[in-house]
Amino acid sequence: MPSQSVRVERPGVRFARELEGFGDAPALITPDETVTYRDLAERVERQASQLGGTRRLVLVAGANEIDLIVTYLAALVAGHPVLLAPGDNPDSLGGLIAAYRPDVVVRSADGRTVVEEQRERSAHLLHPDLALLLSTSGSTGSPKLVRLSHRNVQTNAESIAEYLDIRDTDRAVTTLPMHYCYGLSVIHSHLVRGAALILTTRSVTDPGFWDLVRAHRATTFAGVPYTFDLLDRIGFDEMDLPDLRYITQAGGRLPPDRVRTYAELGRRHGPILFAVPQNGCAGLHRCLLCAVARRVGLNM
């Protein structure tokens, strides 16, 4: 594929450019740091300047960490197409790099984020509307990617936020990785509304996860069917979580009896909304467009 240097002539994804409008509201929360939207916007702009104005394919690999999210948003702002990948499997990551030849590789190493410039000019002819490349499944052993435009990313985020009535007071604790379409949709839909993200890589079986949920008053989390198996094991239905407002589920079909169980949980413990997709999470667009979810339990 011939190399071609293309100047960005149009803005990237809109919500990534408009972060500063939410001012001093919390955007990213960790046990050690709270980043406001104003601070986040400044970090994103600095990183966007470092990435430069010539469009290149940027691979971002890693967990839900502040610096990686900043770099991801910076690429969206600057108009660079992003390929998201897990960072915990070197062989899988190496396969993606070999297959797709990203121009920039961003990854976590020894507790810090490393930006590796592979080349100054892109090795690819990048479509002007291309914003994001995501794997169609949890496995990248035989990587197949779906392409999303800037408009796709923006409208998906808005649709999810509207359907779930995400508010600027909501705080979503991360239970899924950002390279997974469902986990990424949580990030997008909360940033578009000025809501906060509580960043963690802890499992729901870790007591520290729930300490974080309570300390930062999380209002929502997302899960796949296995998440709900784990919740059953740890006695989630007996937990005191007064700030929890809604739970979402995708990534596979949840049996009807389990749906009824969590709907009943909402009736017993307060106005909790439990939303599941009508047909599971078989594909990227269905996952990101989880605004097709149907409401089960109490209306908000």
For each residue, the residues with C-beta under 8 A, 3 or more apart:
1: 123 124 125
2: 125
3: 119 121 122 123
4: 121 122 124 125 126
5: 54 121 122
6: 54 55 122 126 128
7: 53 54 55
8: 12 53 54 55 78 79
9: 128
10: 79 128
11: 14 17 77 79
12: 8 16 17 75 76 77 78 79 80 131 150
13: 16 17 76 77 131 150 153 154
14: 11 17 18 150 154
15: 18 19 154 157 188 191 192
16: 12 13 19 44 73 76 77 191
17: 11 12 13 14 77
18: 14 15 21
19: 15 16 22 27 37 40 41 44 73 191
20: 23 37 38 41 42
21: 18 37 194
22: 19 25 27 37 38 168 194
23: 20 36 37 38
24: 36 37 38
25: 22 36 37 168 194 196
26: 29 34 35 36 37 171 196
27: 19 22 35 36 37 39 40 191 194 196 197
28: 33 34 35 40 66 69 196 197 199
29: 26 33 34 35 171 196 197 198 199 216
30: 33 34 66 198 199 200
31: 200 212
32:
33: 28 29 30 66
34: 26 28 29 30
35: 26 27 28 29 39 40 43 66
36: 23 24 25 26 27 39 40
37: 19 20 21 22 23 24 25 26 27 40 41 194
38: 20 22 23 24 41 42
39: 27 35 36 42 43
40: 19 27 28 35 36 37 43 44 70 73
41: 19 20 37 38 44 45
42: 20 38 39 45 46
43: 35 39 40 46 47 70 74
44: 16 19 40 41 47 48 70 73 74 77
45: 41 42 48 49 74 77
46: 42 43 49 50 74
47: 43 44 50 51 70 71 73 74
48: 44 45 51 74 75 77 78
49: 45 46 52
50: 46 47 74 115
51: 47 48 56 58 71 74 75 78 80 104
52: 49 56 78
53: 7 8 78
54: 5 6 7 8 120 121 122
55: 6 7 8 79 80 81 122 126
56: 51 52 80 102 103 104 119 121 122 126
57: 80 81 83 100 101 102 103 104 122 123 124 126
58: 51 71 75 80 81 82 83 102 103 104 105 106
59: 82 83 84 85 96 97 100 102 104 105 106
60: 68 71 72 75 82 83 84 85 106 107
61: 84 85 86 87 93 105 106 107 108 179
62: 65 68 86 87 106 107 108 113
63: 68 87 88 108 177 178 201
64: 68 69 174 177 178 183 187 197 199 200 201
65: 62 68 69 108 113 199
66: 28 30 33 35 69 70 199
67: 70 71 108 112 113
68: 60 62 63 64 65 71 72 106 108 113 178
69: 28 64 65 66 72 73 178 187 197 199
70: 40 43 44 47 66 67 73 74
71: 47 51 58 60 67 68 74 75 106 113 115
72: 60 68 69 75 76 82 84 178
73: 16 19 40 44 47 69 70 76 77 191
74: 43 44 45 46 47 48 50 51 70 71 77 78
75: 12 48 51 58 60 71 72 78 80 81 82
76: 12 13 16 72 73 79 80 82 131 132 150 153
77: 11 12 13 16 17 44 45 48 73 74
78: 8 12 48 51 52 53 74 75
79: 8 10 11 12 55 76 150
80: 12 51 55 56 57 58 75 76 104
81: 55 57 58 75 126 130 131 132 133
82: 58 59 60 72 75 76 131 132 133
83: 57 58 59 60 96 100 102 133 145
84: 59 60 61 72 132 133 134 135 178 179 184
85: 59 60 61 92 93 96 135 140 179
86: 61 62 89 92 93 140 177 179
87: 61 62 63 93 107 108
88: 63
89: 86 92 93 140
90: 93 94
91: 94 95
92: 85 86 89 95 96 140 141
93: 61 85 86 87 89 90 96 97 107
94: 90 91 97 98
95: 91 92 98 99 140 141 143
96: 59 83 85 92 93 99 100 140 143
97: 59 93 94 100 101 102 105
98: 94 95 101
99: 95 96 143
100: 57 59 83 96 97 133 143 145
101: 57 97 98 118 123 124
102: 56 57 58 59 83 97 105 118
103: 56 57 58 117 118 119 121 122 123 124
104: 51 56 57 58 59 80 115 116 117 118
105: 58 59 61 97 102 115 116 118
106: 58 59 60 61 62 68 71 113 114 115 116
107: 60 61 62 87 93 113 114 116
108: 61 62 63 65 67 68 87 111 112 113 114
109: 112 113 114
110:
111: 108
112: 67 108 109
113: 62 65 67 68 71 106 107 108 109
114: 106 107 108 109
115: 50 71 104 105 106
116: 104 105 106 107
117: 103 104 120
118: 101 102 103 104 105
119: 3 56 103 122 123
120: 54 117
121: 3 4 5 54 56 103
122: 3 4 5 6 54 55 56 57 103 119 126
123: 1 3 57 101 103 119
124: 1 4 57 101 103
125: 1 2 4
126: 4 6 55 56 57 81 122 130
127: 130 147
128: 6 9 10
129: 149 150 151
130: 81 126 127 133 147 148 149
131: 12 13 76 81 82 148 149 150 152 153
132: 76 81 82 84 147 148 152 153
133: 81 82 83 84 100 130 145 146 147 148
134: 84 145 146 148 179 181 184 284
135: 84 85 138 139 140 143 144 145 146 179
136: 144 145 146 283 284
137: 140 144
138: 135 180
139: 135 142
140: 85 86 89 92 95 96 135 137 143
141: 92 95
142: 139
143: 95 96 99 100 135 140
144: 135 136 137
145: 83 100 133 134 135 136
146: 133 134 135 136 283 284 285
147: 127 130 132 133
148: 130 131 132 133 134 152 153 156 284 288
149: 129 130 131 152 153
150: 12 13 14 76 79 129 131 153 154
151: 129 154 155
152: 131 132 148 149 155 156 288
153: 13 76 131 132 148 149 150 156 157 188
154: 13 14 15 150 151 157 158 192
155: 151 152 158 159
156: 148 152 153 159 160 185 188 288 289
157: 15 153 154 160 161 185 188 189 191 192
158: 154 155 161 162 192
159: 155 156 162 163 289 291
160: 156 157 163 164 166 185 188 189 288 289 290 291
161: 157 158 164 166 189 190 192 193
162: 158 159 165 291
163: 159 160 290 291 293
164: 160 161 189 246 248 273 275 291 293
165: 162 300
166: 160 161 170 189 190 192 193 195
167: 170 193 195
168: 22 25 193 194 195
169: 195 219
170: 166 167 190 193 195 196 219 220 245
171: 26 29 195 196 197 198 216 217 218 219 220 243
172: 186 190 195 196 197 198 218 219 220 221 222
173: 197 198 200 209 212 213 216 218 220 221
174: 64 178 183 186 187 197 198 199 200 201
175: 183 204 221 222 223 227
176: 180 182 183 186 222 223 224
177: 63 64 86 180 183
178: 63 64 68 69 72 84 174 183 184 187
179: 61 84 85 86 134 135 183 184
180: 138 176 177 183 184
181: 134 184 185 281 284 287 288
182: 176 185 186 222 224 250 251 281 287 288 290
183: 64 174 175 176 177 178 179 180 186 187 222
184: 84 134 178 179 180 181 187 188 288
185: 156 157 160 181 182 188 189 287 288 290
186: 172 174 176 182 183 189 190 197 222 248
187: 64 69 174 178 183 184 190 191 197
188: 15 153 156 157 160 184 185 191 192 288
189: 157 160 161 164 166 185 186 192 193
190: 161 166 170 172 186 187 193 195 196 197
191: 15 16 19 27 73 157 187 188 194 195 197
192: 15 154 157 158 161 166 188 189
193: 161 166 167 168 170 189 190
194: 21 22 25 27 37 168 191
195: 166 167 168 169 170 171 172 190 191
196: 25 26 27 28 29 170 171 172 190 216
197: 27 28 29 64 69 171 172 173 174 186 187 190 191
198: 29 30 171 172 173 174 212 213 216 218
199: 28 29 30 64 65 66 69 174
200: 30 31 64 173 174 209 212
201: 63 64 174
202: 206 208 209 212
203: 206 209 230
204: 175 209 210 221 223 227 230 231 234 236
205: 209 230 233 234
206: 202 203 209 210
207: 210 211
208: 202 211 212
209: 173 200 202 203 204 205 206 212 213
210: 204 206 207 213 214 239 241
211: 207 208 214 215
212: 31 173 198 200 202 208 209 215 216 218
213: 173 198 209 210 216 218 221 241 244
214: 210 211 217 218 241 243
215: 211 212
216: 29 171 173 196 198 212 213
217: 171 214 243
218: 171 172 173 198 212 213 214 221 241 243 244
219: 169 170 171 172 243 244 245 246
220: 170 171 172 173 244 245 246 247 248
221: 172 173 175 204 213 218 244 247 248
222: 172 175 176 182 183 186 227 247 248 249 250
223: 175 176 204 227 228 231 247 248 249 251
224: 176 182 227 228 249 250 251 252 281
225: 228 229 249 251 252 253 254 258
226: 229 230
227: 175 204 222 223 224 230 231 249
228: 223 224 225 231 232 249 254 258 262
229: 225 226 232 233
230: 203 204 205 226 227 233 234
231: 204 223 227 228 234 236
232: 228 229 236 237
233: 205 229 230
234: 204 205 230 231
235: 238 239
236: 204 231 232 239
237: 232 265 269
238: 235
239: 210 235 236
240:
241: 210 213 214 218 244 269
242: 270
243: 171 214 217 218 219
244: 213 218 219 220 221 241 247 272
245: 170 219 220 271 272 273 300
246: 164 219 220 272 273 274 275 300
247: 220 221 222 223 244 262 272 273 274 275
248: 164 186 220 221 222 223 274 275 276 290 293
249: 222 223 224 225 227 228 254 274 275 276 277
250: 182 222 224 276 277 280 281 287 290 293
251: 182 223 224 225 280 281 287
252: 224 225 280 281
253: 225 279 280
254: 225 228 249 258 259 276
255: 258 259
256: 259 260
257: 260 261
258: 225 228 254 255 261 262
259: 254 255 256 262 263 274 276 296
260: 256 257 263 264 296
261: 257 258 264 265
262: 228 247 258 259 265 266 274 296 297
263: 259 260 266 267 274 296 297
264: 260 261 267 268 297
265: 237 261 262 268 269 272 274 297
266: 262 263 269 270 271 272 273 274 297 298
267: 263 264 297 298
268: 264 265
269: 237 241 265 266 272
270: 242 266
271: 245 266 298 300
272: 244 245 246 247 265 266 269 297 298
273: 164 245 246 247 266 295 297 298 299 300
274: 246 247 248 249 259 262 263 265 266 295 296 297
275: 164 246 247 248 249 290 293 294 295 296
276: 248 249 250 254 259 293 294 296
277: 249 250 280 281 286 287 290 292 293 294
278: 292 293 294
279: 253 282 286
280: 250 251 252 253 277 286
281: 181 182 224 250 251 252 277 286 287 290
282: 279 286
283: 136 146 286 287
284: 134 136 146 148 181 287 288
285: 146 288 289
286: 277 279 280 281 282 283 289 290 292
287: 181 182 185 250 251 277 281 283 284 290
288: 148 152 156 160 181 182 184 185 188 284 285
289: 156 159 160 285 286 292
290: 160 163 182 185 248 250 275 277 281 286 287 293
291: 159 160 162 163 164
292: 277 278 286 289
293: 163 164 248 250 275 276 277 278 290
294: 275 276 277 278
295: 273 274 275 299
296: 259 260 262 263 274 275 276
297: 262 263 264 265 266 267 272 273 274
298: 266 267 271 272 273
299: 273 295
300: 165 245 246 271 273
